[in-house]
Amino acid sequence: MKFSRSLVQAVLFGLAIAASSFGARVAISQDVPISAEIPDQGLTFLETNCLECHDSDLAEAGVDLSVYDFDVSSAEKVAMWERVMTAVSDGVMPPQDQKRPTSIQRTEFLSWLDRALLNAGSVQRTGVRPLTRSELESTLEETFRLSLDLSDMSFPRNRKAHFDRIAEGSFVSSHLLTMYQAAGERVVDALSLQREEIVEPKIWELGVEQFNNSYSSITVKGDRVWLASGVEDVIRSSTWPTRFIAPADGIYKLTFRLAGLSDDSPLRLDIHAQNPLLPEGGISTKRHLAFVELNSDHERVTTVEIALQAGEVPLFYLSSSPLKLEGDLFETYLDSLFRKHPEFLSVLLSAEHHELSQWRGSAGYQKLLDLSKLEEHRNRGVGKGHPGYRRLIHWIKQSRALFAETFVHHHVEHGPSLALSGVSVEGPLAPFWSPRDERIEQSLKFFYGRLLVGDAIDESLRLSDDRKEISNWLRGVLRRAFRSYPTESEVICYTDLIIGTSKEAGATIEEITRKLVAKLVVSDRFLFHQHPMASEEEMLAARLSFMLSSRPPSGSLWQEAGELFSKSGMQKHAAELLQRSSSQAFYEEFVGQWLHVSDIRQIMPDQKFRFNDRLFRGIEEEPVKFFQLMVEEDRPLEDFFDPDFVYTSPFVASRIYGIPDVLVPDRRPANQWVPEKITISADHPNRGLIGMAAPLMATSNGVDTELVHRGVWFLESILGRDLPGPPEAVPAITPDTNGARTPAALLRKHTAHKGCVSCHQKIDPFGVVLERFDPIGRVRESYETGARIDAEVTTFDGRELRDVEDLRQWMLQNIDQFGVGLGVRLLEYGVGRRLNYTERDEVKKLVVKLQSAGELRTRTFLLELLTTDTFKSL
């Protein structure tokens, strides 16, 4: 029985009504005047400098200033006046080719408009919005004490804002409720003790051709499978059946013949459980089932009983093999191998190190054997004292996985190795209480607590029917789910549901859980943030916790929520949240949406860039780790643009940023992909946000760069400015505009349209400078056509830029603008709404205060933002 779709559809109408009734929370204070007379000097400024293009007839860019009243009766009219403020203060309006106001006239007009906008606004209250995917996931985990992954679910994206948690543009659709319903089903499935039907035992006879064989993990000779590698990676060391899969949880009898080839050391074969649909991973991640030891040069038939879950197969691994790649074990192995076979060492010392592929696998081993038989190698007597020995070891360690595929054939021939044959599997012979069942029972006991009666093993598990006990238990469950205390009527309602379901014929724990979850996940108290039935302390605690951890509040934050209205209390609890591992969700989600890093997976880089999944993961991690380090070390905001480090993997540093010296020879291959703090030269163009690969890739299309996209990204993400969309009457850019050879020249011809100039005057300079980076973030001097990249531009404030370094210096000189932009985006992410003029002014004043005190540092700034009226307004 699944959740009823009709239930979801019926609830949808009720939620729409509920959401509309909560809408009063977004209203600006009704005490604010919505219309005021424009003073004479303001009217004179507008008539002299603006009305030629912005009267009721033309209204270019949608701005009509032929008015006599300062009207802010709607969000659209407020936005229009804010655009006027920005255009005049930036100096882009009036246009450069027209008569310009004097500095006194401009200052007087801006002063009046600033006061008018501040008087017309107030700190807002956030409207209701549904939980995002990650918030839903964590709330279900907190409520039911489960580990859930909903990343594969297609939650609708808020297209009207920078973040998915902004109330504007968020609404409860039938698709969204279907996602909530599906999430509830996963909770029920995770708590369901499903009994498999009895499966009749069967026997599978498995020949050598029915065993997995890849990456030279095994060698097949006649009717035997030879194992010789002890590498952690199961694909490169182990084997498992391909024609057998356990049909049900149960005990299976495994019979096989073993033959060993070794010195005096015993051989050990370990058997693990393997999911054949997920073949990758390390042997240490596989559930261990049994082991068999065999003395050297012996042969015997062995029978073991193993417990397999449905869908699993037995995996065979020679754990006693000396051929291991982990830590110092590989170097120890090489020393031993070359001491026994100096002829191998002689061959490799004379080899060309760059021709790695010639030594791979069985062909590589055969070449090694053939060359080692030559007289020049057999009598050379080389050893660890050879001057090229350390260099050779470093070279082999850089390609250790490749050489493991070569040396494994030596052990197949000479030992230690082990042969497997005559494998049969019989079962299931008996049921068994699997680790999965044990986890589910523990989850049920944790969730239901003392309500749970009976034993899951003998299927007598049930709930207590004590109404008082159920009600007391539900208060805790509903408090976690609602992020606030439930009302008595809500407790009674859910208590009636559980007792009523328990009395139904044949009702099981699963059925009770299903009905409870089905009702819970579509209730407005669960769905919505900022619910009016919650207290202000509860709402502020939820806001802080969801911002810095994407989880509902718990522990001391919940118990001491009243402290959040004081500066010290807010900063204490915020600091505690940032120290928890759950704060990683804040870094990933905020940075992913702020810098558009989460968009790069939608891009398919051209094959010429040789991009793979590891590179994707590497450049995705970099901005997240970079921002996290900026917060944790409380670095000055200037380090966002002029740091002395990059935080990325050595491979990305080498492949994208051209820093090859981090690929040191003795580093393990796996470590080449682990992010770390890497020192970077003071003049490197890729340092800081401006040269970071992920945003540069996100603002390209995988084949070419997108100049306008990059310029818009810079203004909106770096400077925190919101731009209007392009005028509807403006045609798209066409590639044949009078012979323009570069994107910058093409754009200059296209944006001659008067409706475009005010925005493009701000957008284009930044986009043009960022053309110095190719679609994946590498520095370049010219386009593929051979045309030189001309990055000489003038910014909206009259600053001339010649290259990326000039842009970086411009940002350092305008770090207050970045601070305001970053503060606005952090607060938008935290409070779930766009900030108005008054709220942005509060951020601006905070930046000025911290900058004056020499304290404009990342962590300090973040903690101060959380104490603003904007963040605490509910």
WOBELNOR-V21297 format. One record per helix or strand of 3 or more residues. SS is the DSSP state (H for helix, E for strand). FROM is the first residue (numbers start at 1). TO is the last residue. If there is no record, write none. Layout:
ss = {SS,SS}
from = {FROM,FROM}
to = {TO,TO}
This chain:
ss = {H,H,E,H,H,E,H,H,H,H,E,H,E,E,H,E,E,E,H,E,E,E,H,H,H,H,H,H,H,E,H,H,H,H,H,H,H,H,H,H,H,H,H,H,E,H,H,H,E,H,H,H,H,H,H,H,H,H,H}
from = {5,23,35,40,60,69,75,103,133,174,202,208,218,224,234,239,250,267,283,288,299,312,329,342,356,361,375,389,400,417,435,467,488,509,524,536,555,561,567,581,597,607,613,637,645,650,660,669,675,689,693,707,743,754,804,815,837,858,869}
to = {21,26,37,49,62,71,90,120,144,190,206,210,221,227,236,241,261,275,285,294,308,318,340,349,359,372,378,398,414,430,451,482,502,520,527,549,559,565,579,594,602,609,632,640,649,655,662,673,679,691,698,718,750,772,813,831,852,865,872}
